[in-house]
């Protein structure tokens, strides 16, 4: 391993990148005023999914730990927000960081015994967590809090009195604020010493440990941070949908998050946005194409994306951008 390259700081963002991010933010702020409430609601869910995908990408794409059960942390975050709002009357904006902290602690604790597992064995352990979570939420001992099979209904929050906009648009901007905050935090984390340690553990774990990297600590912390992001996403998604139920967080949700990470692009921050748009809108497009076999159409879309863009949407755009500026 080239120690000089690994220890040197990464270059700061270029002017071109800063301008690009600024243009995207302006477009994101203008877009909800050009669409109806339902489309704004869909975009809000896509923003929430992007946070979950970013968390999973830090774990899988940057640290090399495969998780097939992140839907469980999404469910924990959603139920934390729902229970706090429904049972204790906690303001919705307070439940977001609380859900993240609860999931972060759960992810860190789960990551400790998972240190003994790698590769497919870790994937199988997380898969078991994702399968078990809906049944745990239905258990009689938790029925008073989780509502059992019936779930919990949440009241959609109103915008501030001084802000003349609909509830859906307010939730969109509220979620967008969390996206900007968490994406900026992840960008700073991944370009620093912690990010280099995560990538070193993924690529050369033995060499990283020989250089003094505490692999056990970084793996557990990465699992905790990943769960924190997913829990925040779950809370935001629950507030937007206004309802949580155990069957909404089946193992299919965990698989969908993995699909979003792969389609968006592994080890890519911007890939979380593309992956979220894919898992939110492509099923709707497939359903419009064929009411009889929408998931078959979805499978065709997925195969097509992987064939045309094997490194994900972000990877394909990166290659296209390099070719354009080279010319």
Legacy VTK file of the C-alpha trace (Angstrom):
# vtk DataFile Version 3.0
C-alpha trace
ASCII
DATASET POLYDATA
POINTS 327 float
0.000 0.000 0.000
1.225 3.463 -0.849
1.325 5.064 2.581
2.125 8.533 1.272
-0.926 8.505 -0.956
-3.175 7.159 1.779
-2.056 9.717 4.347
-2.257 12.804 2.122
-5.520 14.720 2.225
-7.830 14.594 -0.756
-8.094 17.736 -2.868
-10.869 20.139 -2.077
-13.925 20.308 -4.284
-13.286 22.084 -7.569
-15.145 25.201 -8.644
-16.960 23.130 -11.269
-18.241 20.731 -8.602
-19.382 23.564 -6.336
-21.273 25.193 -9.201
-22.854 21.860 -10.115
-24.056 21.272 -6.567
-25.410 24.816 -6.401
-27.372 24.354 -9.626
-28.822 21.082 -8.343
-29.911 22.718 -5.083
-31.602 25.563 -6.935
-33.395 23.067 -9.176
-34.455 21.022 -6.140
-35.906 24.152 -4.515
-37.813 25.203 -7.629
-39.124 21.755 -8.603
-41.866 21.339 -5.942
-43.542 24.556 -7.088
-43.864 23.140 -10.600
-45.467 19.823 -9.552
-48.645 18.660 -7.871
-48.823 17.515 -4.261
-48.620 13.801 -5.118
-45.436 14.200 -7.150
-43.971 16.320 -4.377
-44.844 13.522 -1.939
-43.025 11.024 -4.174
-39.967 13.255 -4.322
-40.018 13.550 -0.534
-39.894 9.762 -0.238
-37.075 9.675 -2.790
-35.096 12.154 -0.670
-35.661 10.004 2.415
-34.529 6.904 0.518
-31.405 8.729 -0.638
-30.337 9.180 2.992
-30.829 5.459 3.660
-28.912 4.546 0.504
-26.046 6.835 1.472
-25.832 5.126 4.851
-25.866 1.669 3.269
-23.305 2.773 0.680
-20.908 3.883 3.408
-21.171 0.397 4.896
-21.058 -1.650 1.695
-19.445 0.554 -0.919
-16.785 2.229 1.229
-16.226 -0.303 4.007
-16.971 -3.569 2.197
-19.521 -4.939 4.677
-22.531 -6.458 2.912
-25.889 -5.872 4.596
-29.150 -7.412 3.392
-31.146 -6.303 6.418
-30.978 -2.521 6.519
-34.736 -2.392 6.205
-34.767 -3.345 9.897
-32.998 -0.115 10.852
-35.333 1.811 8.559
-38.239 0.248 10.480
-36.705 1.088 13.866
-36.297 4.717 12.828
-39.849 4.895 11.490
-41.370 3.367 14.631
-39.256 5.529 16.924
-40.658 8.656 15.291
-44.205 7.258 15.198
-44.260 6.176 18.852
-42.749 9.430 20.078
-45.296 11.469 18.149
-48.331 9.277 18.850
-47.754 8.216 22.466
-45.771 11.111 23.904
-46.706 14.069 21.722
-43.082 14.836 20.828
-42.710 17.387 17.990
-41.949 15.726 14.680
-38.681 17.606 14.186
-37.345 16.300 17.509
-38.044 12.671 16.575
-35.636 12.743 13.607
-32.326 12.965 15.521
-33.711 10.701 18.258
-34.531 8.024 15.673
-31.039 8.377 14.243
-29.373 8.001 17.644
-31.506 4.962 18.529
-30.668 3.264 15.237
-27.026 4.284 15.474
-26.751 2.609 18.870
-28.570 -0.484 17.605
-26.318 -0.659 14.551
-23.156 -0.291 16.628
-24.277 -3.066 18.999
-25.215 -5.310 16.074
-21.869 -4.581 14.463
-19.913 -5.859 17.474
-20.868 -9.560 17.151
-20.890 -9.181 13.366
-17.134 -8.512 13.503
-16.632 -12.268 13.503
-18.503 -12.527 10.197
-17.400 -11.448 6.749
-18.724 -11.572 3.215
-21.701 -13.802 2.639
-21.858 -14.833 6.305
-22.396 -11.226 7.367
-24.938 -10.807 4.570
-26.834 -13.843 5.852
-26.822 -12.541 9.436
-28.200 -9.166 8.364
-30.716 -10.938 6.127
-31.988 -12.793 9.189
-32.384 -9.452 10.994
-34.435 -8.065 8.120
-36.651 -11.156 8.015
-37.261 -11.150 11.774
-38.044 -7.448 12.212
-41.697 -7.487 10.997
-42.474 -10.390 13.317
-40.801 -8.646 16.235
-42.916 -5.542 15.637
-46.075 -7.696 15.697
-45.211 -9.365 19.020
-47.816 -8.985 21.760
-45.323 -7.553 24.237
-44.762 -4.587 21.887
-48.322 -4.274 20.613
-49.136 -1.384 22.963
-46.348 0.673 21.397
-46.280 -0.561 17.810
-50.003 -1.068 17.313
-49.420 -4.671 16.264
-50.672 -5.565 12.814
-52.755 -2.371 12.640
-49.696 -0.127 12.934
-49.596 3.511 14.023
-51.169 6.512 12.295
-49.254 9.803 12.351
-50.732 13.265 11.920
-49.078 15.123 9.045
-47.291 18.186 10.448
-48.294 21.664 9.349
-45.772 24.175 8.016
-44.819 27.145 10.200
-47.534 29.783 10.342
-45.287 32.342 8.679
-44.625 30.073 5.684
-47.444 30.025 3.093
-47.107 26.564 1.539
-48.873 23.200 1.599
-48.015 20.387 3.999
-46.466 18.263 1.233
-44.185 21.065 0.057
-43.138 21.831 3.625
-42.234 18.188 4.277
-40.300 18.186 1.022
-38.160 21.145 2.071
-37.841 19.750 5.601
-36.529 16.477 4.179
-34.312 18.319 1.695
-32.686 20.158 4.594
-31.781 16.855 6.229
-30.458 15.550 2.907
-28.146 18.548 2.504
-26.929 18.289 6.097
-26.273 14.542 6.069
-24.748 14.463 2.580
-22.351 17.254 3.537
-21.455 15.394 6.748
-20.834 12.180 4.796
-18.691 14.019 2.236
-16.510 15.436 5.003
-16.325 12.089 6.777
-15.392 10.066 3.703
-12.733 12.466 2.399
-10.915 12.553 5.738
-8.921 10.120 7.814
-11.958 8.050 8.766
-12.949 7.601 5.141
-9.444 6.532 4.160
-9.436 3.990 6.983
-12.806 2.614 5.837
-11.575 2.176 2.262
-8.290 0.648 3.445
-10.203 -1.939 5.477
-12.310 -2.739 2.424
-9.356 -3.123 0.013
-6.498 -4.417 2.186
-7.685 -5.326 5.698
-4.443 -7.049 6.721
-2.285 -4.175 5.518
-4.584 -1.656 7.185
-4.326 -3.476 10.509
-0.537 -3.681 10.145
-0.448 0.114 9.693
-2.262 0.619 12.996
-5.877 0.934 11.828
-8.245 -0.413 14.484
-10.328 -2.511 12.101
-12.794 -3.718 14.748
-13.547 -0.188 15.937
-13.912 1.264 12.438
-16.167 -1.576 11.293
-18.462 -1.164 14.284
-18.516 2.624 13.944
-19.280 2.339 10.243
-22.171 0.019 11.018
-23.434 2.514 13.601
-23.149 5.521 11.279
-24.836 3.578 8.492
-27.713 2.638 10.803
-27.936 6.264 12.005
-28.488 7.470 8.438
-31.015 4.714 7.763
-32.910 5.502 10.970
-33.176 9.182 10.054
-34.477 8.141 6.637
-37.045 5.837 8.237
-38.324 8.611 10.495
-38.617 11.047 7.583
-40.382 8.436 5.460
-42.846 7.608 8.250
-43.738 11.283 8.758
-44.280 11.719 5.022
-46.461 8.602 4.675
-48.272 9.275 8.010
-48.469 5.565 8.780
-46.235 2.696 9.895
-47.077 -1.020 9.967
-44.879 -4.119 10.289
-45.686 -5.414 6.815
-44.366 -2.168 5.324
-40.851 -3.190 6.393
-40.553 -6.685 4.974
-37.300 -8.139 3.685
-38.257 -6.733 0.282
-37.441 -3.259 1.611
-33.907 -4.367 2.500
-33.417 -5.878 -0.953
-34.774 -2.684 -2.524
-32.185 -0.623 -0.652
-29.408 -2.878 -1.949
-30.789 -2.485 -5.477
-30.733 1.296 -5.064
-27.097 1.263 -3.924
-25.971 -0.898 -6.851
-27.973 0.994 -9.474
-26.834 4.369 -8.135
-23.200 3.315 -7.913
-21.100 1.736 -5.174
-18.712 4.017 -3.272
-20.406 7.110 -4.661
-22.155 9.830 -2.662
-24.137 11.136 -5.619
-25.151 7.581 -6.481
-27.530 7.604 -3.514
-29.673 10.228 -5.291
-29.848 8.246 -8.543
-30.568 5.009 -6.713
-33.359 6.634 -4.718
-34.996 7.978 -7.869
-34.783 4.494 -9.397
-36.424 2.614 -6.507
-39.095 5.295 -6.090
-40.169 5.904 -9.688
-39.241 2.854 -11.782
-41.848 0.589 -10.083
-44.503 3.193 -10.950
-43.303 3.336 -14.550
-43.346 -0.462 -14.749
-46.887 -0.524 -13.375
-48.023 1.976 -16.011
-46.457 -0.118 -18.778
-48.028 -3.407 -17.663
-50.686 -3.844 -15.003
-50.490 -7.630 -15.385
-46.768 -8.095 -14.783
-45.238 -4.901 -13.377
-42.402 -6.676 -11.584
-41.382 -8.412 -14.787
-41.040 -4.980 -16.392
-39.144 -3.802 -13.307
-36.755 -6.726 -13.748
-36.196 -5.770 -17.376
-35.391 -2.202 -16.329
-32.969 -3.479 -13.677
-31.185 -5.806 -16.087
-30.995 -3.012 -18.651
-29.469 -0.603 -16.144
-26.861 -3.155 -15.075
-26.004 -4.040 -18.669
-25.653 -0.445 -19.868
-24.159 0.957 -16.636
-22.361 -1.860 -14.778
-20.698 0.641 -12.420
-24.019 2.344 -11.638
-25.471 5.631 -12.821
-22.862 7.677 -10.951
-20.036 5.641 -12.454
-21.428 6.011 -15.971
-21.795 9.773 -15.547
-18.256 9.983 -14.179
-16.860 8.213 -17.258
-18.955 10.355 -19.601
-17.781 13.543 -17.881
-14.121 12.530 -18.163
-14.513 11.768 -21.877
-16.262 15.081 -22.480
-13.610 17.208 -20.793
-10.822 15.157 -22.397
-12.195 16.067 -25.794
LINES 1 328
327 0 1 2 3 4 5 6 7 8 9 10 11 12 13 14 15 16 17 18 19 20 21 22 23 24 25 26 27 28 29 30 31 32 33 34 35 36 37 38 39 40 41 42 43 44 45 46 47 48 49 50 51 52 53 54 55 56 57 58 59 60 61 62 63 64 65 66 67 68 69 70 71 72 73 74 75 76 77 78 79 80 81 82 83 84 85 86 87 88 89 90 91 92 93 94 95 96 97 98 99 100 101 102 103 104 105 106 107 108 109 110 111 112 113 114 115 116 117 118 119 120 121 122 123 124 125 126 127 128 129 130 131 132 133 134 135 136 137 138 139 140 141 142 143 144 145 146 147 148 149 150 151 152 153 154 155 156 157 158 159 160 161 162 163 164 165 166 167 168 169 170 171 172 173 174 175 176 177 178 179 180 181 182 183 184 185 186 187 188 189 190 191 192 193 194 195 196 197 198 199 200 201 202 203 204 205 206 207 208 209 210 211 212 213 214 215 216 217 218 219 220 221 222 223 224 225 226 227 228 229 230 231 232 233 234 235 236 237 238 239 240 241 242 243 244 245 246 247 248 249 250 251 252 253 254 255 256 257 258 259 260 261 262 263 264 265 266 267 268 269 270 271 272 273 274 275 276 277 278 279 280 281 282 283 284 285 286 287 288 289 290 291 292 293 294 295 296 297 298 299 300 301 302 303 304 305 306 307 308 309 310 311 312 313 314 315 316 317 318 319 320 321 322 323 324 325 326
